[in-house]
Amino acid sequence: MLASIRNMLLRRAPPANPELIVNGDFAVSTGWTAGGGWSIGSGVATAVSSGSLTRSISVVAGRSYDVGYTVVAWSAGNIAPSFSGGSTVSGATASGLGRKRTIIVAATGNATFGFTASGSPNFSIDDVSVKELQP
């Protein structure tokens, strides 16, 4: 009986959406472009002055994406994730320690994902994730 219920629940669960970010744990810097003020090392990406951290991504215009990341060290500044190429669309700006999540709706031409650091930043991020939300 329990096995039957479990199988029913599993069939009804929506399929998991694939992770769109490779190396979101910053184990290496491969795939990321660290602009002025950003560096990657020791499993984190660190911003010490205003600038951008970017990588290529494949998203579909009009679809929503769940963006998550963890601020593991913070003493100042703000961080905002975005898709760019074509029109730039940004998620919520955040500051402080902890897990952050925002939703970004992709626009035509978006082919780059990244973070912009502002406000005299001094913070590190880890565990970056981008997944398409179910329609």
C-alpha positions as CSV (number, residue, x, y, z in Angstrom):
1,M,0.0,0.0,0.0
2,L,2.7,2.5,1.0
3,A,4.7,1.7,-2.2
4,S,1.5,2.3,-4.3
5,I,1.0,5.7,-2.7
6,R,4.7,6.6,-3.1
7,N,4.5,5.7,-6.8
8,M,1.4,7.8,-7.3
9,L,3.0,10.8,-5.6
10,L,6.2,10.5,-7.7
11,R,4.1,10.4,-10.9
12,R,2.4,13.6,-10.0
13,A,5.5,15.5,-9.0
14,P,6.6,18.0,-11.7
15,P,9.9,17.1,-13.3
16,A,12.9,18.8,-11.9
17,N,14.2,21.6,-14.1
18,P,17.9,21.4,-15.0
19,E,20.5,23.6,-13.4
20,L,21.6,26.2,-16.0
21,I,24.8,27.2,-14.1
22,V,27.9,25.1,-14.4
23,N,30.5,25.7,-11.7
24,G,28.1,27.6,-9.4
25,D,30.2,26.5,-6.5
26,F,33.3,28.3,-7.9
27,A,35.4,25.3,-7.4
28,V,37.4,26.7,-10.4
29,S,36.9,30.0,-12.3
30,T,36.1,28.2,-15.6
31,G,33.2,29.7,-17.4
32,W,33.1,32.9,-15.3
33,T,34.5,36.3,-16.4
34,A,35.5,38.3,-13.3
35,G,35.4,42.0,-14.2
36,G,37.1,44.8,-12.3
37,G,36.7,44.4,-8.6
38,W,35.8,40.6,-8.7
39,S,38.0,37.6,-8.2
40,I,37.4,33.8,-7.9
41,G,39.3,31.6,-5.4
42,S,38.9,29.2,-2.5
43,G,35.5,28.2,-3.7
44,V,33.9,31.7,-3.7
45,A,33.6,34.8,-5.9
46,T,34.6,38.0,-4.1
47,A,33.8,41.6,-4.9
48,V,35.9,44.4,-3.4
49,S,34.9,47.2,-5.7
50,S,32.0,47.9,-8.1
51,G,32.0,45.7,-11.2
52,S,30.5,42.6,-12.8
53,L,30.9,38.9,-12.7
54,T,29.4,37.2,-15.8
55,R,29.0,33.9,-17.7
56,S,27.1,32.8,-20.8
57,I,23.7,31.2,-20.3
58,S,20.9,29.9,-22.5
59,V,17.4,31.3,-21.5
60,V,14.1,31.7,-23.4
61,A,12.5,35.2,-23.7
62,G,9.4,35.5,-21.7
63,R,10.1,32.6,-19.3
64,S,10.8,33.0,-15.6
65,Y,14.0,31.9,-13.9
66,D,14.6,31.2,-10.2
67,V,18.0,32.7,-9.3
68,G,19.6,31.7,-6.0
69,Y,23.0,32.4,-4.4
70,T,24.5,32.5,-1.0
71,V,26.4,35.5,0.4
72,V,28.9,33.8,2.6
73,A,30.9,36.9,3.7
74,W,29.7,40.5,3.8
75,S,30.7,43.7,5.3
76,A,29.4,46.2,2.8
77,G,27.8,46.7,-0.6
78,N,24.9,45.5,-2.7
79,I,24.6,42.7,-5.3
80,A,22.1,42.3,-8.1
81,P,21.8,39.3,-10.5
82,S,20.8,40.0,-14.1
83,F,20.4,38.6,-17.6
84,S,21.9,40.8,-20.4
85,G,22.5,40.9,-24.1
86,G,19.5,42.5,-25.7
87,S,17.6,44.2,-22.9
88,T,19.1,43.9,-19.4
89,V,16.7,42.5,-16.9
90,S,17.6,42.4,-13.2
91,G,16.5,40.6,-10.1
92,A,16.2,42.1,-6.7
93,T,19.2,43.9,-5.2
94,A,20.4,42.4,-2.0
95,S,22.9,42.9,0.8
96,G,23.8,41.1,4.0
97,L,24.6,37.4,4.7
98,G,22.6,34.4,3.7
99,R,20.7,32.7,0.9
100,K,19.2,35.1,-1.6
101,R,16.5,34.2,-4.2
102,T,14.9,36.3,-6.9
103,I,12.9,35.6,-10.1
104,I,14.0,37.1,-13.4
105,V,11.9,37.0,-16.6
106,A,14.2,36.7,-19.6
107,A,14.1,39.2,-22.5
108,T,14.9,38.8,-26.1
109,G,18.6,38.5,-26.7
110,N,19.6,37.5,-23.2
111,A,22.7,35.3,-23.4
112,T,24.7,36.4,-20.4
113,F,24.0,35.9,-16.7
114,G,25.9,37.8,-14.0
115,F,26.1,39.8,-10.9
116,T,26.7,43.5,-10.4
117,A,28.4,44.7,-7.2
118,S,27.8,48.3,-6.1
119,G,27.9,50.5,-3.0
120,S,31.5,50.0,-1.9
121,P,31.2,46.2,-2.0
122,N,33.1,43.8,0.2
123,F,31.4,40.4,0.0
124,S,31.8,36.8,-1.2
125,I,29.2,34.6,-2.9
126,D,28.8,30.9,-3.5
127,D,26.3,28.2,-4.6
128,V,24.9,30.1,-7.6
129,S,21.8,28.4,-9.2
130,V,19.6,29.4,-12.1
131,K,16.6,27.2,-13.0
132,E,13.6,27.8,-15.2
133,L,10.3,27.9,-13.3
134,Q,7.5,25.6,-14.5
135,P,5.1,27.4,-16.8
